Amino acid sequence: MKRSFFIYAYLQSMRIVLLVRKVMYVLTFKIRKSMIFYQISLRMLAPFSWRHKLAKMEIDERYSDAIAVATARLKKDSENKAFLHEVIARNYRNLNQIDLAGSHIDKARELGNDHPSLLYEQGLIYFLKKQYAKAREKLEQALAQGYETAPLQIHLGKVYYQLGLMDKAERCFEKVLIVYPNEGSVYFLLGMVLKNKRMYVDARDAFLRAIEYGSDHKEEHLGLAEIYTREGQWEKAIREYQSIIRDDPANFVSHYFLGLIYEIQGYENEAIQAYIKANKLNPEDEETVNRLTRLLESSPT
């Protein structure tokens, strides 16, 4: 009885493993949303393979190790050279060694690697070189060939933003948020687009969500402060600028706009002190000098 129970339990566990593997195969072809998903699928489908080891190194940000392992394998693996060159290119790109990354992409293409992920890598390299028109071309080609991943949509959105195509950028970021609704960094990008479109209420909500979901940097607070300033919500704007200065005392923009808000409110002494700090950080800014000079001349001795 006990033996049959263990046999039954073993067969059930194997059945579950096979079912999970089948599901992972299907998802690998249908989704491929991120490198994390890539690592999970490899762990389930081929947990001891060299591909899994390379993916694990990339997830752990051991880019130099991944390059070394892939380079060593190139010498003995004639069947996977195109794929290995793509891996090496990706990791050089992660190390910001753009020219080396580009040379390995060229080698991968010469060896017949026509996977859309390689187009994505080419697009990223053009993006890092600030060649946004070329980046757009490659990323759109990858998308047209079915490589619809969250990182691609994010980078394509950034490219559209740089090219002034705000509606397209907005759609890219909104697509990502449908899949990853708690991704603060994407809410920040969406907020920048909406602010550029002068949709200030929606932009404010996006920046607040960015902070709520962990993307709590000076850029988010600068975006909020600018919107509060436009809306005349002076106290909220002051709090945002002050929070930025606490973390970044050398932030010229925050000191300048604090001075501007204090001047509007009639707090001349506070405005003078803010403009003095701004002037020390950027002595060449004429607007700061003019405002400071005018206040000092009108201030009672």
N, C-alpha and C positions, 0 to 999 in steps of 0.2 A: 504493500500500500504506500509506504513511505517512498519507495523507489519510483513508483509510477507518478507520485506527486511531483518529485523533482524533475522527472522527464517532461511532464506536462508544463511545469514552470519554465524549464529550459526552452521548450518549443515555443511557448508564448513570448518569452523574451526575444528569441531569434526572430519571431514574426514581427515584433515591434521594431526591432533594429532594421529589418528589411523594409518595413513600411516607411520608417523615417528616412532611410536612404532613398527610397523611391520618391518621396515628397521633396527631399533635398535636390535630387536630380531635376525635377520639374521646376522648382523654384530657381535653381541656378540658371536655367535657360530663360525663364520668364521675368526674373527680377534683376539680379546682378546690381543691386543698388549701391553697394559700397565695398571697400576693401574688407571691412569687418564681416560682411556677409560672405565674401570670398573665403575668408579664413574659416568661418564656421562650416561652410560647405566642404572645404578640403578636409577639415577635421573629421567630419562624418563619413566622407566618401573615400578618403585616402589618408588616414591619420599618420602614416609613417613615411609618406612620400617626400621626395626632395622639394616638390612644389609646395607642400604644406610647410616645410621648414623655411623656405624663402618667404612665404606669406607671413609666417609668424615673426620673422625678423623685421619685415616691413611694418607690421602692426606695432611691434615694440620699438619702432623708430631706430633700428640698428641698420641704417642704410649702408654704411661702409661694409659691414659684415655680409649683407645681402649681395653687394657688388662683388666681394671677394669670392663668395660661394658660387655665384652665377658665372663669374669669369673662369673659375677652376673647372666648372662643369662644361663650359664651352669647348675645352680641349678634348673631351672624351665623348661628347654627346652630339653626334652629327644630325640627329633627327629634330632636335629642339633648339637649334641655334637661333632661329628667328625669334622664338618666344624668349629665349634668354637675353638676347640683345634688347628686347623691349623691357624686360625686368631691370637690366642694367641702366637703361635710359631713364626709367622711372625713378630709380634710386639716386642717380646723379642729379636729376631734376629736384628731388627732395633735398639734396645737399646744396641746391642752388648753383650747381656747376652746369650751366645751361649749354655751353658749347659741346661738352662731352656728351650730355644727354642727346643733343641733336645728332651727333655723329653716330651714336648707336641706333637711333631711330632710322637713320638712312640705311644702316647695315641691315636692320630688320626688314625694311621694305625691299631691299635688294634680294633678300633671301625668300621673298614671297609672302611675308606677313602682311596680309590685307585686312586684318581684324579691325573693326571700328575703334577698339580701344587705342590702337596706335594713332588713329586720327585725333582722338582725344588728347593723347600725349603731345602730338604736334601742336594742337590748339593751345595747350597750356604753355608750351615753350614760346609761342608767338605772343601769348598774353604776358608772360614774364618779361619779354623784350619790348612790351608796349606797342606791338604791331597788331593793333586791335582788329583791323579789317581782315588780315590773314587769320587771326585767331578765330574770328567769327566764321569764316569759310570752313575751317577744319572742324570746329565744334558742331556746326550745322550739318556737315557731311556725316559725322559720327552719329548724330541724332537721327538723321534720315535713314541710316543703316541699322537702326534698332538699338543703339547704345544709349538708352534713356536712363541714366543714373542720376542720383541726387547731386554728386559733385559736378557732373557735366552741366546740369541745369543751373547750379550756383555760378560756375565760371562763365557760362553763356550769359547769364543775367548780368554779371560784372562787365562783360564785354559790351553788351548792349548799353549799359549805363555809361561807359566811357565813350561810346559812339553817339550818345544823346538819344537813344531809342528807348525812352522811359516806359512806354506801354509794353514793349516786348520784355524789358527787364522785370517789370512788375509781374507779368504772367509767369516768368521763370521761377521767381521766388515764391509765388503763391502755389505753384505746383509742388515745390519741395515741402512747403508747410502743410500741404494736404497729407503727405506721407509722414512728415516729422513735425507735428504741431507744437512741440515744445523746444524747438531749436532756436535759442536766443540769437545766435549770430545771424541767422537768416532774417529774423524780424528786424534786426538792425539794418541789414541791407535793404529790406523792403521800406523801412522808415526813410532811408536816404533817398530812395526813388520817389516816394510820396511827397517828401519835402521839396524835391526838385520840381515836382508837378504842382506845387503850391497847394497840395491837399493836406493842410496843416493839422487838422483834427485827426485824420487817419494816420498821419505820420507820427503824431504824439502818441497815439495808442500803440503803434508799432514799436516805438522806442521804449515805452513802459513795459510792453511784453518782453522785449529784448532783455531788459534789466530783470524782470520777474523770472525769466528762464535762464539766468546765469551769465548773460553777456553784459557784464557790469563794468564798462570801461569808460574812459573820459569821452570817447566819441559819442556814446549813447547820451551821456549827460549834456554834452555840447549841443546835440541835436534837440534835446528837450528844452534846454535853456534858450536856444534861438527861437523856438516856437512860443515858449512862454513870453519871451520879450516881444515878439510880434503881436501876441494876443493882449499885451499889457498886464499880464499876471506877474507883477514885479516881484512879489515876495517869493513866489515859486522859482522865478528866474534867478533871483539872488541866491537862493539855496542851492540851485544846481551849479552855478558858477563857483560858489564857495566850496562845494564838495570837490569840484575839479581842482581848485587851487590847493586844497588840503593834500591831495595826492600828487599834484604837479604844480609846485609853486612858481615854476618858470613858464606857465601857460599865458602867453601874451593876450590871446583873445579873451580869456576869462577876466583878466584885470581890466582890459579896455571896456568890455561891455558892462562890468560892474560900475566903472566910472560913469558910463553913459546913463545907466539906470538911476544911479544916485543923483546925477545932474538933473535928470527929468523930474525926479521926486523933490528936488530942491535941497538935497543934502550936500551942500557944496564942499564941506571939509572932507567928507567921505569920498566924494568924487575926486577931489584933488589927490588924496592919498592913493586911490586906485589908478589914476592917470600917471602919477609919479612912478609907481611900480611898473606900469605898462611901458612907460618911456625908457626906464632903465633896461627893460628886456628888449626893446626895439626902438632905439633912439632915432632911427630914420623914418619912422612913421609920422607923416606930416599932420594927419588928422589928430593924433594924440597930442602932439606939440601945440597945435592951434587951440584945442579945447583946454589944455592945461594952462596955456598962457592967458587965455581969456578969463578963466576962473581966478587965476592968481592976481590979475590986474583989477578984477572987480571985487576981490575979497578985501574986507576991511583989515587994515594993518593993526 
